[in-house]
Amino acid sequence: MMERRYYSPTELMQIATQHANCADTLLGRTLELHAPGLDEHQDCLLAIISLMYIAFDLTLRAYLLHDHRPVKQFKSLSELIELNRDLVFSYQEQQLLKSLSRQYAFRKGIDYELWKDRQQFLIFCHQIVDLYERLQTMMPLELQADYHQ
């Protein structure tokens, strides 16, 4: 029989950070990994988006769990941001997060065609990674890795 185990906020943060680090590593290697003639779906940029979406999702869930507000049902990224009322995002950052959600919609078979070319998509990926780094600066002290050492 399989037993269900819920992750602690700290464990969620570790998993989220691993996803973000993988995305950052891929992003650093995009020039090496891009072969001319490949469209964005064959490129590593969609993998970066998937990893970053999961990183944001898990981080926002960890923040809620830390505040003793468990999230049992599925929530979209925008709903998780709304539940984390104490986090302050600029209008531009909110737009980046909305674009991340739209770009991630490819997993449902939807393409919003947000980018004119690969360069714009690449810039967006860099902005999302930077925004995730900023989100980590808002992390409660108790969730920071060095707090437990």
N, C-alpha and C positions, 0 to 999 in steps of 0.2 A: 504494500500500500504506500502510495506517495503521500508525504506529509507536506503541508504548505508552511512555508516560513516567510515571514515578512522581513524585508531589509530595514535596518536602522537608518536614520538620516545620514550618519557618517558613512555607512556602506554605500548608500545611494550616491553620495558625493564622490566617493572613490571611483565608482563605476562611471559616473558622469565625467569626471576628470580624465579617465582613461579614454573615453570616447572623444573628448575635446583634444587631447594630446594626439590621438591617431589622426584626427582631422587636420590639426596643425602640421603634423609631419607630412601628410599627403599634400597639403597646400604648399609646403616648402619644396615639394618635388614635382609640382604640376608641369613645369617646363620640361623636365626629363620624361614625364609620363605621357605627355600629349604628343600624339603622332598626327601629322597633317592628314586631313581627310576624315578624321573621326568626328562625329557629331557629339553634342554634349551628353547624350545618353550613353555613349560608349566611352566617355571621358571619366576621369576620376572626380569631377566637380559634383556630380550627383551623390557620389559616395560621401563627399565632404559634407554636403547638405544633410544627408541622413544621419551622419555621426553627430553633427552639431544640433540637429533637432532633438535627438535623444539626449544629448548633454544638457540642453536647456530644460527639457521635460523632467529629467531626473533631478536636476538641481532645484527647480522650482518645487517639486514634490518633497525633496529633502527639507527645504526651508519650511514648508507647511507642516511636515511631520515634527520638525524641531519645535514649532510653535504649538504642538499638540493639536493640530488640525489635520487628521488623516484624510486622504483622498482615496476613497474606495472605488468609485466608478471612473470610467474614462473621462478625461477632460482634455479639451484642446489646449494648445499653447496659450491662446488668448485668455481662456478661462482660468488657467493656472496663474497667469500674470495678474488677472483681476483678483484672484483669491489672495495673492501676496500683496496686499494693499500698501504695506510699508515700503515696498521697493519703488524707487522713483526712476522712471525712464523719461528721457526727453522725447519730444514729438518725433524727431528723426530716429531715435532708437526704437520707438514703438512701430514706426513704419518699417524698419529693418526686420523686426520680429514678425510683422504681418507678411512681409515678403518671404521670410523663411517658411512660414506656414503655407503660403501659396506655392512656393517652390517645392515643398515637401509633398504636395498633393499628388505628385506623379505616382506615388505608391497606390493611389486610388484610380490610376489611369487618366488623370487630368493633367493637361499641360497649359499653364497660363501664358506661356511665351512672354516672360517678363523681360528678357534680355535681347538686345539687338545683335549682340555678338558675344563670343567667348570672353573677350576682355572685360566687358561689363559684368558678366557672371563671375569672373575671377575676382574683380574688385569687390563685389558683393560678398563673396566667400571670405575675403580678408576682413571686411567690416564685421561680419558675423563672428568670426574668431575673436576680433578685438572686443566686441560687445560682450562675449562670454567672459573674457578676462575681466572686464569691468563688473560683470555680475558677480564674479568670485570675490571682488573687493567688498561687496555688500554682505558677504557671508557672515552669519553669526559666529562669534568667537569660538563657541563650543564645537562647531563643525569643522574648524580649521585643523589640518593634520597635525601641526606642531603643538596644538593645545593639549593633546592626549599624551605627549611625550614628556 
